[in-house]
């Protein structure tokens, strides 16, 4: 089963459960022609959630609780998506607040419980229903990715006409384009032409 949001932009999903966060980020409308916003309507959002939770359960070899979305859940999920995207995009932003500190938006709060599994390991489990359950899963995966030092590899394409989320698999984590062919090369060519125009105008 494929991660429906990310695969439509031809990007490989992030590893393990982080792919859930990756897929949520890519439910936005992007590309040419513009793909649909998968969180815009209840039917599309429910279809995305069902498939994403199935994929997550397979990756983690766990069972995901069924989620039945309502119209009020959609705004919350879109808000969570926007906050996560701003958080990732802020890595490329040099703007700072009055104290010289980079402004990072607050992300939704979700609930989780800690239990001991049969092997004696402490396990975090999401709590809540509807969007709260999805948010809990997403933030738990962010937490685990931070512990595994893979969170820094989840990025937003620097091409402002694209902004597809991608997982940077380069050895030194230096990637800035979700695709060098479709975003990197055209952006580099535009930058080159702009520099040429500046040189020409200065003659």
C-alpha positions in Angstrom: 0.0 0.0 0.0 1.4 3.4 -1.0 1.4 6.7 0.8 -1.1 8.5 -1.4 -0.1 12.1 -0.7 3.7 11.8 -1.2 3.7 9.3 -4.1 1.6 11.7 -6.3 4.6 14.1 -6.1 7.0 11.2 -7.0 8.9 11.4 -3.7 10.0 8.4 -1.7 8.3 8.4 1.7 10.4 9.0 4.9 11.4 5.8 6.7 9.2 3.9 9.1 6.5 5.9 10.9 7.9 9.3 10.0 6.3 8.6 6.6 3.0 9.5 8.3 4.2 13.0 9.0 5.7 13.2 5.6 2.5 12.3 4.0 0.5 14.7 6.0 2.8 17.5 4.9 2.2 16.5 1.2 -1.6 16.6 1.4 -1.2 20.2 0.2 -2.0 21.3 -3.4 1.2 21.5 -5.3 2.8 20.6 -8.6 1.9 21.4 -12.2 -1.0 21.1 -12.8 -2.0 21.6 -9.2 -3.0 18.4 -7.4 -6.0 18.5 -5.0 -5.8 19.5 -1.4 -6.5 16.2 0.3 -7.8 17.9 3.4 -10.1 20.3 1.7 -13.2 18.1 1.7 -14.5 15.5 4.2 -14.6 12.6 1.6 -11.0 13.1 0.4 -9.7 13.7 4.0 -11.3 10.5 5.2 -9.9 8.5 2.3 -6.4 9.9 3.1 -6.6 9.2 6.8 -7.8 5.7 6.2 -5.0 4.9 3.8 -2.4 6.7 5.8 -3.3 4.9 9.0 -3.2 1.6 7.2 0.3 2.4 5.9 1.5 3.5 9.3 0.2 0.3 10.9 2.1 -1.8 8.4 5.3 0.2 8.9 5.1 0.0 12.7 3.5 -3.5 12.8 0.9 -2.1 15.1 -2.8 -1.5 15.0 -4.2 1.9 14.4 -7.5 2.9 15.9 -10.3 3.7 13.4 -10.7 7.4 12.9 -14.0 8.9 11.7 -13.6 12.6 10.7 -16.1 15.3 10.9 -16.1 18.7 9.2 -14.7 20.3 12.3 -11.8 18.0 12.3 -10.6 19.3 8.9 -9.7 22.7 10.1 -7.7 21.3 12.9 -5.8 18.9 10.6 -5.1 21.7 8.2 -3.8 23.8 11.1 -1.5 21.1 12.2 -0.2 20.6 8.7 0.4 24.3 8.3 2.3 24.6 11.7 4.5 21.6 10.8 5.2 23.1 7.4 6.1 26.5 8.9 8.4 24.7 11.4 10.3 23.0 8.6 10.4 26.0 6.4 11.8 28.1 9.2 15.0 26.2 8.9 15.6 28.1 5.7 14.4 31.4 7.1 16.9 33.9 8.5 14.2 36.1 10.1 14.3 36.5 13.9 12.3 38.2 16.7 13.3 41.3 18.6 15.6 39.3 20.8 17.5 37.8 17.9 15.9 34.4 18.3 14.3 32.6 15.3 10.6 32.6 15.6 9.2 29.0 15.6 5.5 28.5 15.7 3.9 26.4 18.4 2.5 23.0 17.3 -0.8 21.5 18.3 -0.9 19.7 21.6 -1.9 16.0 21.6 -2.3 13.4 24.3 -0.4 10.1 24.8 -0.2 7.5 27.5 2.8 5.4 28.6 2.4 1.7 29.1 4.7 -1.3 29.6 4.6 -3.8 26.8 5.1 -7.6 27.2 8.9 -7.2 26.7 9.1 -4.7 29.6 9.6 -1.7 27.3 7.8 1.7 28.0 5.6 2.4 25.0 3.9 5.7 24.1 0.4 5.3 22.8 -1.8 8.0 21.2 -5.0 9.1 22.8 -8.1 10.9 21.5 -10.5 10.6 18.7 -10.8 12.2 15.3 -8.1 14.7 14.5 -6.7 14.4 18.1 -5.8 10.8 17.5 -4.1 11.6 14.2 -2.3 14.6 15.8 -1.1 12.4 18.6 0.3 9.8 16.1 2.0 12.5 14.1 3.6 14.2 17.1 4.8 10.9 18.5 6.5 10.2 15.2 8.1 13.6 15.3 9.3 12.9 18.8 10.8 9.5 17.8 12.4 11.0 14.7 14.0 13.6 16.8 15.4 10.9 19.1 16.7 9.0 16.1 18.1 12.2 14.5 16.1 11.7 11.3 13.8 14.7 11.9 16.3 17.1 10.5 16.2 15.2 7.2 12.5 16.0 6.6 12.5 19.2 4.6 10.4 21.5 2.4 11.6 22.0 -1.2 13.2 25.4 -1.5 11.5 26.1 -4.8 8.7 28.4 -3.7 6.6 27.3 -6.7 6.8 23.7 -5.4 7.2 23.4 -1.6 6.8 19.6 -1.7 8.0 17.9 1.5 10.9 15.4 1.0 13.2 13.2 3.1 16.8 14.1 2.4 18.8 11.0 1.9 22.1 12.7 0.9 25.1 11.7 3.0 25.7 15.1 4.4 22.0 16.2 4.6 22.6 19.0 2.1 19.6 18.6 -0.2 17.3 21.6 -0.7 15.2 20.4 -3.7 12.7 17.6 -3.7 13.8 16.9 -7.2 17.0 18.2 -8.8 15.5 17.7 -12.3 12.2 19.4 -11.8 13.1 22.0 -9.2 16.9 22.3 -8.7 17.9 22.7 -12.3 15.2 25.3 -13.3 15.9 27.3 -10.1 19.7 27.3 -10.8 19.1 28.3 -14.4 16.9 31.2 -13.3 19.5 32.3 -10.8 22.2 32.1 -13.4 20.1 34.2 -15.9 19.4 36.8 -13.2 23.2 37.1 -12.5 23.9 37.5 -16.2 21.3 40.3 -16.5 22.9 42.1 -13.5 26.3 41.9 -15.2 25.0 43.1 -18.5 23.2 46.0 -17.0 26.3 47.1 -15.2 28.3 47.4 -18.4 
